[in-house]
Amino acid sequence: MKLASMCGAFAACMLLATAVAQEAPSCKAVQHYGVKGCQLLPDKTCPPGYHKQAVNPPNPQMMGPTFLMCVADKAPEKGQPPKAEPQKGEK
């Protein structure tokens, strides 16, 4: 009986450890040239719901660095139906 309770406790600990490891990566908020977004993750990707975007100075005559950051994906507009891909045989 003691072995069964130890195995159950071990299984619960393993379950908690995997649940914590699978959490979505957090977004560190940044703002460059008036554009708000997140820093890239350590593996140079963006969290779910974000895409990479290069952000330049608003005036092309300004000399400044270009920042690569994650910007939130746009939500689909309510008035437009989602785009359907053409079926085979249609152009």
N, CA, C and O atoms as a printed pandas DataFrame, in Angstrom:
     atom_number atom_name residue_name chain_id  residue_number  x_coord  y_coord  z_coord
0              1         N          MET        A               1    0.835   -1.196    0.000
1              2        CA          MET        A               1    0.000    0.000    0.000
2              3         C          MET        A               1    0.876    1.254    0.000
3              4         O          MET        A               1    0.561    2.250   -0.652
4              5         N          LYS        A               2    1.961    1.184    0.732
5              6        CA          LYS        A               2    2.856    2.328    0.799
6              7         C          LYS        A               2    3.497    2.580   -0.572
7              8         O          LYS        A               2    3.696    3.727   -0.972
8              9         N          LEU        A               3    3.815    1.492   -1.284
9             10        CA          LEU        A               3    4.410    1.615   -2.615
10            11         C          LEU        A               3    3.425    2.260   -3.597
11            12         O          LEU        A               3    3.821    3.070   -4.435
12            13         N          ALA        A               4    2.154    1.901   -3.490
13            14        CA          ALA        A               4    1.137    2.460   -4.381
14            15         C          ALA        A               4    0.976    3.966   -4.148
15            16         O          ALA        A               4    0.827    4.726   -5.105
16            17         N          SER        A               5    1.006    4.398   -2.888
17            18        CA          SER        A               5    0.855    5.825   -2.606
18            19         C          SER        A               5    2.094    6.597   -3.071
19            20         O          SER        A               5    1.979    7.739   -3.518
20            21         N          MET        A               6    3.266    5.987   -2.969
21            22        CA          MET        A               6    4.486    6.637   -3.439
22            23         C          MET        A               6    4.458    6.765   -4.971
23            24         O          MET        A               6    4.860    7.790   -5.521
24            25         N          CYS        A               7    3.989    5.733   -5.639
25            26        CA          CYS        A               7    3.891    5.783   -7.100
26            27         C          CYS        A               7    2.885    6.851   -7.530
27            28         O          CYS        A               7    3.113    7.558   -8.511
28            29         N          GLY        A               8    1.788    6.968   -6.807
29            30        CA          GLY        A               8    0.788    7.990   -7.113
30            31         C          GLY        A               8    1.345    9.394   -6.920
31            32         O          GLY        A               8    1.102   10.282   -7.737
32            33         N          ALA        A               9    2.085    9.591   -5.850
33            34        CA          ALA        A               9    2.685   10.901   -5.594
34            35         C          ALA        A               9    3.713   11.235   -6.671
35            36         O          ALA        A               9    3.793   12.377   -7.122
36            37         N          PHE        A              10    4.490   10.250   -7.080
37            38        CA          PHE        A              10    5.486   10.466   -8.128
38            39         C          PHE        A              10    4.801   10.826   -9.445
39            40         O          PHE        A              10    5.248   11.733  -10.147
40            41         N          ALA        A              11    3.729   10.127   -9.782
41            42        CA          ALA        A              11    2.998   10.404  -11.014
42            43         C          ALA        A              11    2.406   11.820  -10.985
43            44         O          ALA        A              11    2.416   12.517  -11.999
44            45         N          ALA        A              12    1.896   12.241   -9.830
45            46        CA          ALA        A              12    1.341   13.586   -9.704
46            47         C          ALA        A              12    2.424   14.644   -9.890
47            48         O          ALA        A              12    2.194   15.662  -10.544
48            49         N          CYS        A              13    3.601   14.409   -9.321
49            50        CA          CYS        A              13    4.707   15.358   -9.485
50            51         C          CYS        A              13    5.138   15.455  -10.945
51            52         O          CYS        A              13    5.414   16.548  -11.438
52            53         N          MET        A              14    5.195   14.331  -11.630
53            54        CA          MET        A              14    5.593   14.328  -13.034
54            55         C          MET        A              14    4.545   15.055  -13.887
55            56         O          MET        A              14    4.893   15.776  -14.823
56            57         N          LEU        A              15    3.292   14.864  -13.566
57            58        CA          LEU        A              15    2.222   15.526  -14.300
58            59         C          LEU        A              15    2.310   17.041  -14.127
59            60         O          LEU        A              15    2.152   17.783  -15.096
60            61         N          LEU        A              16    2.557   17.502  -12.915
61            62        CA          LEU        A              16    2.696   18.929  -12.655
62            63         C          LEU        A              16    3.915   19.500  -13.372
63            64         O          LEU        A              16    3.859   20.606  -13.910
64            65         N          ALA        A              17    5.002   18.760  -13.382
65            66        CA          ALA        A              17    6.226   19.243  -14.039
66            67         C          ALA        A              17    6.008   19.413  -15.538
67            68         O          ALA        A              17    6.483   20.390  -16.117
68            69         N          THR        A              18    5.310   18.493  -16.170
69            70        CA          THR        A              18    5.075   18.618  -17.612
70            71         C          THR        A              18    4.067   19.722  -17.905
71            72         O          THR        A              18    4.165   20.379  -18.942
72            73         N          ALA        A              19    3.112   19.940  -17.025
73            74        CA          ALA        A              19    2.124   20.998  -17.241
74            75         C          ALA        A              19    2.795   22.362  -17.168
75            76         O          ALA        A              19    2.467   23.247  -17.958
76            77         N          VAL        A              20    3.719   22.550  -16.245
77            78        CA          VAL        A              20    4.415   23.822  -16.109
78            79         C          VAL        A              20    5.332   24.051  -17.305
79            80         O          VAL        A              20    5.457   25.182  -17.774
80            81         N          ALA        A              21    5.970   23.011  -17.802
81            82        CA          ALA        A              21    6.902   23.148  -18.915
82            83         C          ALA        A              21    6.194   23.501  -20.220
83            84         O          ALA        A              21    6.839   24.040  -21.120
84            85         N          GLN        A              22    4.904   23.224  -20.362
85            86        CA          GLN        A              22    4.198   23.459  -21.606
86            87         C          GLN        A              22    3.441   24.779  -21.631
87            88         O          GLN        A              22    2.677   25.022  -22.565
88            89         N          GLU        A              23    3.626   25.628  -20.647
89            90        CA          GLU        A              23    2.951   26.922  -20.636
90            91         C          GLU        A              23    3.445   27.772  -21.800
91            92         O          GLU        A              23    4.587   27.636  -22.239
92            93         N          ALA        A              24    2.585   28.639  -22.290
93            94        CA          ALA        A              24    2.962   29.533  -23.380
94            95         C          ALA        A              24    4.049   30.495  -22.896
95            96         O          ALA        A              24    3.990   30.977  -21.765
96            97         N          PRO        A              25    5.035   30.777  -23.743
97            98        CA          PRO        A              25    6.093   31.700  -23.342
98            99         C          PRO        A              25    5.522   33.100  -23.124
99           100         O          PRO        A              25    4.577   33.516  -23.794
100          101         N          SER        A              26    6.111   33.803  -22.187
101          102        CA          SER        A              26    5.589   35.126  -21.861
102          103         C          SER        A              26    6.092   36.157  -22.863
103          104         O          SER        A              26    7.083   35.948  -23.562
104          105         N          CYS        A              27    5.396   37.246  -22.907
105          106        CA          CYS        A              27    5.692   38.334  -23.837
106          107         C          CYS        A              27    6.303   39.485  -23.039
107          108         O          CYS        A              27    5.650   40.056  -22.166
108          109         N          LYS        A              28    7.569   39.825  -23.346
109          110        CA          LYS        A              28    8.200   40.987  -22.720
110          111         C          LYS        A              28    7.895   42.197  -23.587
111          112         O          LYS        A              28    8.397   42.314  -24.705
112          113         N          ALA        A              29    7.074   43.090  -23.068
113          114        CA          ALA        A              29    6.598   44.237  -23.846
114          115         C          ALA        A              29    7.743   45.196  -24.182
115          116         O          ALA        A              29    8.558   45.532  -23.323
116          117         N          VAL        A              30    7.789   45.631  -25.446
117          118        CA          VAL        A              30    8.745   46.638  -25.901
118          119         C          VAL        A              30    8.013   47.601  -26.831
119          120         O          VAL        A              30    6.954   47.283  -27.373
120          121         N          GLN        A              31    8.600   48.786  -27.004
121          122        CA          GLN        A              31    8.038   49.771  -27.921
122          123         C          GLN        A              31    9.198   50.468  -28.619
123          124         O          GLN        A              31   10.093   51.008  -27.968
124          125         N          HIS        A              32    9.175   50.453  -29.954
125          126        CA          HIS        A              32   10.184   51.136  -30.756
126          127         C          HIS        A              32    9.471   51.957  -31.813
127          128         O          HIS        A              32    8.622   51.439  -32.538
128          129         N          TYR        A              33    9.816   53.249  -31.908
129          130        CA          TYR        A              33    9.255   54.163  -32.904
130          131         C          TYR        A              33    7.731   54.157  -32.887
131          132         O          TYR        A              33    7.106   54.283  -33.940
132          133         N          GLY        A              34    7.128   54.014  -31.724
133          134        CA          GLY        A              34    5.679   54.056  -31.583
134          135         C          GLY        A              34    4.974   52.735  -31.866
135          136         O          GLY        A              34    3.747   52.674  -31.788
136          137         N          VAL        A              35    5.710   51.682  -32.191
137          138        CA          VAL        A              35    5.114   50.369  -32.442
138          139         C          VAL        A              35    5.268   49.531  -31.179
139          140         O          VAL        A              35    6.376   49.348  -30.676
140          141         N          LYS        A              36    4.140   49.022  -30.669
141          142        CA          LYS        A              36    4.160   48.217  -29.457
142          143         C          LYS        A              36    4.156   46.739  -29.820
143          144         O          LYS        A              36    3.469   46.318  -30.751
144          145         N          GLY        A              37    4.927   45.962  -29.078
145          146        CA          GLY        A              37    4.991   44.529  -29.329
146          147         C          GLY        A              37    5.773   43.827  -28.249
147          148         O          GLY        A              37    5.836   44.286  -27.108
148          149         N          CYS        A              38    6.384   42.683  -28.622
149          150        CA          CYS        A              38    7.142   41.860  -27.688
150          151         C          CYS        A              38    8.547   41.643  -28.211
151          152         O          CYS        A              38    8.813   41.775  -29.406
152          153         N          GLN        A              39    9.444   41.306  -27.292
153          154        CA          GLN        A              39   10.780   40.888  -27.698
154          155         C          GLN        A              39   10.705   39.489  -28.287
155          156         O          GLN        A              39    9.817   38.706  -27.950
156          157         N          LEU        A              40   11.650   39.183  -29.171
157          158        CA          LEU        A              40   11.736   37.831  -29.704
158          159         C          LEU        A              40   12.088   36.873  -28.570
159          160         O          LEU        A              40   12.767   37.252  -27.616
160          161         N          LEU        A              41   11.625   35.638  -28.681
161          162        CA          LEU        A              41   11.978   34.620  -27.700
162          163         C          LEU        A              41   13.438   34.219  -27.909
163          164         O          LEU        A              41   14.009   34.536  -28.953
164          165         N          PRO        A              42   14.055   33.535  -26.953
165          166        CA          PRO        A              42   15.464   33.152  -27.098
166          167         C          PRO        A              42   15.767   32.337  -28.356
167          168         O          PRO        A              42   16.887   32.391  -28.864
168          169         N          ASP        A              43   14.791   31.584  -28.867
169          170        CA          ASP        A              43   15.029   30.803  -30.081
170          171         C          ASP        A              43   14.676   31.595  -31.345
171          172         O          ASP        A              43   14.509   31.011  -32.416
172          173         N          LYS        A              44   14.561   32.930  -31.222
173          174        CA          LYS        A              44   14.304   33.855  -32.332
174          175         C          LYS        A              44   12.954   33.631  -33.003
175          176         O          LYS        A              44   12.817   33.875  -34.202
176          177         N          THR        A              45   11.965   33.175  -32.258
177          178        CA          THR        A              45   10.607   33.031  -32.757
178          179         C          THR        A              45    9.699   33.936  -31.935
179          180         O          THR        A              45   10.135   34.563  -30.970
180          181         N          CYS        A              46    8.437   33.996  -32.328
181          182        CA          CYS        A              46    7.456   34.806  -31.614
182          183         C          CYS        A              46    6.466   33.908  -30.877
183          184         O          CYS        A              46    6.222   32.778  -31.299
184          185         N          PRO        A              47    5.892   34.407  -29.768
185          186        CA          PRO        A              47    4.860   33.629  -29.070
186          187         C          PRO        A              47    3.641   33.452  -29.965
187          188         O          PRO        A              47    3.475   34.191  -30.936
188          189         N          PRO        A              48    2.788   32.483  -29.649
189          190        CA          PRO        A              48    1.558   32.304  -30.442
190          191         C          PRO        A              48    0.718   33.577  -30.439
191          192         O          PRO        A              48    0.569   34.235  -29.409
192          193         N          GLY        A              49    0.176   33.911  -31.594
193          194        CA          GLY        A              49   -0.632   35.132  -31.722
194          195         C          GLY        A              49    0.175   36.341  -32.131
195          196         O          GLY        A              49   -0.371   37.440  -32.224
196          197         N          TYR        A              50    1.476   36.167  -32.381
197          198        CA          TYR        A              50    2.360   37.264  -32.788
198          199         C          TYR        A              50    3.134   36.850  -34.032
199          200         O          TYR        A              50    3.314   35.661  -34.295
200          201         N          HIS        A              51    3.592   37.843  -34.797
201          202        CA          HIS        A              51    4.447   37.582  -35.951
202          203         C          HIS        A              51    5.619   38.556  -35.928
203          204         O          HIS        A              51    5.545   39.610  -35.296
204          205         N          LYS        A              52    6.705   38.199  -36.623
205          206        CA          LYS        A              52    7.892   39.057  -36.674
206          207         C          LYS        A              52    7.640   40.247  -37.585
207          208         O          LYS        A              52    6.966   40.147  -38.610
208          209         N          GLN        A              53    8.204   41.376  -37.178
209          210        CA          GLN        A              53    8.113   42.572  -38.002
210          211         C          GLN        A              53    9.361   43.412  -37.775
211          212         O          GLN        A              53    9.799   43.598  -36.640
212          213         N          ALA        A              54    9.929   43.916  -38.864
213          214        CA          ALA        A              54   11.051   44.847  -38.782
214          215         C          ALA        A              54   10.480   46.249  -38.617
215          216         O          ALA        A              54    9.616   46.664  -39.390
216          217         N          VAL        A              55   10.954   46.975  -37.619
217          218        CA          VAL        A              55   10.438   48.314  -37.326
218          219         C          VAL        A              55   11.545   49.322  -37.601
219          220         O          VAL        A              55   12.622   49.258  -37.008
220          221         N          ASN        A              56   11.267   50.251  -38.504
221          222        CA          ASN        A              56   12.216   51.295  -38.907
222          223         C          ASN        A              56   11.765   52.640  -38.363
223          224         O          ASN        A              56   10.626   52.772  -37.914
224          225         N          PRO        A              57   12.643   53.648  -38.395
225          226        CA          PRO        A              57   12.220   54.997  -37.998
226          227         C          PRO        A              57   11.073   55.475  -38.885
227          228         O          PRO        A              57   11.017   55.110  -40.060
228          229         N          PRO        A              58   10.159   56.282  -38.350
229          230        CA          PRO        A              58    9.003   56.727  -39.130
230          231         C          PRO        A              58    9.381   57.634  -40.301
231          232         O          PRO        A              58    8.668   57.663  -41.304
232          233         N          ASN        A              59   10.467   58.359  -40.196
233          234        CA          ASN        A              59   10.912   59.256  -41.259
234          235         C          ASN        A              59   12.124   58.602  -41.937
235          236         O          ASN        A              59   13.115   58.323  -41.263
236          237         N          PRO        A              60   12.070   58.353  -43.241
237          238        CA          PRO        A              60   13.198   57.703  -43.912
238          239         C          PRO        A              60   14.491   58.515  -43.865
239          240         O          PRO        A              60   15.570   57.962  -44.078
240          241         N          GLN        A              61   14.401   59.823  -43.589
241          242        CA          GLN        A              61   15.601   60.652  -43.499
242          243         C          GLN        A              61   16.309   60.478  -42.157
243          244         O          GLN        A              61   17.455   60.898  -41.999
244          245         N          MET        A              62   15.625   59.855  -41.188
245          246        CA          MET        A              62   16.247   59.624  -39.876
246          247         C          MET        A              62   17.205   58.447  -39.976
247          248         O          MET        A              62   16.898   57.428  -40.596
248          249         N          MET        A              63   18.346   58.599  -39.367
249          250        CA          MET        A              63   19.292   57.488  -39.292
250          251         C          MET        A              63   19.062   56.813  -37.945
251          252         O          MET        A              63   19.267   57.425  -36.896
252          253         N          GLY        A              64   18.646   55.583  -37.973
253          254        CA          GLY        A              64   18.401   54.856  -36.732
254          255         C          GLY        A              64   18.410   53.375  -37.002
255          256         O          GLY        A              64   18.290   52.948  -38.150
256          257         N          PRO        A              65   18.550   52.596  -35.968
257          258        CA          PRO        A              65   18.587   51.139  -36.160
258          259         C          PRO        A              65   17.204   50.576  -36.493
259          260         O          PRO        A              65   16.178   51.164  -36.150
260          261         N          THR        A              66   17.203   49.444  -37.156
261          262        CA          THR        A              66   15.981   48.700  -37.414
262          263         C          THR        A              66   15.843   47.651  -36.325
263          264         O          THR        A              66   16.798   46.929  -36.040
264          265         N          PHE        A              67   14.683   47.557  -35.719
265          266        CA          PHE        A              67   14.430   46.595  -34.650
266          267         C          PHE        A              67   13.551   45.477  -35.166
267          268         O          PHE        A              67   12.552   45.734  -35.839
268          269         N          LEU        A              68   13.909   44.238  -34.861
269          270        CA          LEU        A              68   13.082   43.085  -35.182
270          271         C          LEU        A              68   12.317   42.718  -33.915
271          272         O          LEU        A              68   12.918   42.412  -32.885
272          273         N          MET        A              69   10.999   42.751  -33.996
273          274        CA          MET        A              69   10.173   42.487  -32.824
274          275         C          MET        A              69    8.931   41.700  -33.218
275          276         O          MET        A              69    8.631   41.550  -34.402
276          277         N          CYS        A              70    8.219   41.205  -32.227
277          278        CA          CYS        A              70    6.980   40.461  -32.441
278          279         C          CYS        A              70    5.807   41.411  -32.272
279          280         O          CYS        A              70    5.710   42.124  -31.273
280          281         N          VAL        A              71    4.915   41.414  -33.259
281          282        CA          VAL        A              71    3.740   42.281  -33.244
282          283         C          VAL        A              71    2.509   41.384  -33.258
283          284         O          VAL        A              71    2.500   40.346  -33.919
284          285         N          ALA        A              72    1.481   41.780  -32.535
285          286        CA          ALA        A              72    0.258   40.977  -32.438
286          287         C          ALA        A              72   -0.387   40.804  -33.802
287          288         O          ALA        A              72   -0.439   41.738  -34.602
288          289         N          ASP        A              73   -0.882   39.584  -34.061
289          290        CA          ASP        A              73   -1.618   39.305  -35.295
290          291         C          ASP        A              73   -2.916   40.091  -35.281
291          292         O          ASP        A              73   -3.516   40.304  -34.227
292          293         N          LYS        A              74   -3.342   40.516  -36.452
293          294        CA          LYS        A              74   -4.607   41.255  -36.551
294          295         C          LYS        A              74   -5.766   40.279  -36.469
295          296         O          LYS        A              74   -5.715   39.186  -37.033
296          297         N          ALA        A              75   -6.803   40.681  -35.766
297          298        CA          ALA        A              75   -8.022   39.867  -35.685
298          299         C          ALA        A              75   -8.791   40.026  -36.988
299          300         O          ALA        A              75   -8.798   41.113  -37.564
300          301         N          PRO        A              76   -9.441   38.964  -37.467
301          302        CA          PRO        A              76  -10.214   39.098  -38.708
302          303         C          PRO        A              76  -11.354   40.090  -38.523
303          304         O          PRO        A              76  -11.964   40.166  -37.456
304          305         N          GLU        A              77  -11.628   40.848  -39.576
305          306        CA          GLU        A              77  -12.700   41.840  -39.499
306          307         C          GLU        A              77  -14.048   41.133  -39.393
307          308         O          GLU        A              77  -14.250   40.071  -39.981
308          309         N          LYS        A              78  -14.962   41.728  -38.640
309          310        CA          LYS        A              78  -16.258   41.099  -38.403
310          311         C          LYS        A              78  -17.147   41.130  -39.643
311          312         O          LYS        A              78  -17.967   40.231  -39.832
312          313         N          GLY        A              79  -17.001   42.141  -40.486
313          314        CA          GLY        A              79  -17.870   42.282  -41.643
314          315         C          GLY        A              79  -17.503   41.366  -42.800
315          316         O          GLY        A              79  -18.333   41.136  -43.680
316          317         N          GLN        A              80  -16.295   40.841  -42.824
317          318        CA          GLN        A              80  -15.868   40.016  -43.938
318          319         C          GLN        A              80  -15.870   38.550  -43.549
319          320         O          GLN        A              80  -15.418   38.190  -42.462
320          321         N          PRO        A              81  -16.382   37.695  -44.445
321          322        CA          PRO        A              81  -16.305   36.254  -44.160
322          323         C          PRO        A              81  -14.859   35.790  -44.326
323          324         O          PRO        A              81  -14.095   36.427  -45.052
324          325         N          PRO        A              82  -14.469   34.702  -43.674
325          326        CA          PRO        A              82  -13.097   34.214  -43.823
326          327         C          PRO        A              82  -12.836   33.783  -45.260
327          328         O          PRO        A              82  -13.727   33.284  -45.949
328          329         N          LYS        A              83  -11.599   33.985  -45.696
329          330        CA          LYS        A              83  -11.234   33.620  -47.063
330          331         C          LYS        A              83  -11.186   32.108  -47.184
331          332         O          LYS        A              83  -10.541   31.430  -46.384
332          333         N          ALA        A              84  -11.869   31.588  -48.184
333          334        CA          ALA        A              84  -11.860   30.152  -48.440
334          335         C          ALA        A              84  -10.874   29.883  -49.570
335          336         O          ALA        A              84  -10.830   30.616  -50.558
336          337         N          GLU        A              85  -10.088   28.831  -49.413
337          338        CA          GLU        A              85   -9.144   28.467  -50.455
338          339         C          GLU        A              85   -9.908   27.857  -51.612
339          340         O          GLU        A              85  -10.890   27.147  -51.392
340          341         N          PRO        A              86   -9.474   28.121  -52.863
341          342        CA          PRO        A              86  -10.191   27.549  -54.012
342          343         C          PRO        A              86  -10.119   26.041  -54.010
343          344         O          PRO        A              86   -9.095   25.451  -53.666
344          345         N          GLN        A              87  -11.216   25.426  -54.398
345          346        CA          GLN        A              87  -11.274   23.972  -54.462
346          347         C          GLN        A              87  -10.503   23.496  -55.675
347          348         O          GLN        A              87  -10.239   24.268  -56.596
348          349         N          LYS        A              88  -10.142   22.224  -55.673
349          350        CA          LYS        A              88   -9.415   21.654  -56.806
350          351         C          LYS        A              88  -10.286   21.769  -58.059
351          352         O          LYS        A              88  -11.484   21.488  -58.027
352          353         N          GLY        A              89   -9.669   22.179  -59.146
353          354        CA          GLY        A              89  -10.409   22.327  -60.392
354          355         C          GLY        A              89  -10.901   23.748  -60.618
355          356         O          GLY        A              89  -11.240   24.102  -61.746
356          357         N          GLU        A              90  -10.949   24.574  -59.572
357          358        CA          GLU        A              90  -11.359   25.972  -59.712
358          359         C          GLU        A              90  -10.120   26.843  -59.820
359          360         O          GLU        A              90   -9.048   26.472  -59.340
360          361         N          LYS        A              91  -10.265   27.979  -60.440
361          362        CA          LYS        A              91   -9.140   28.905  -60.562
362          363         C          LYS        A              91   -9.442   30.188  -59.853
363          364         O          LYS        A              91   -8.614   31.098  -59.843
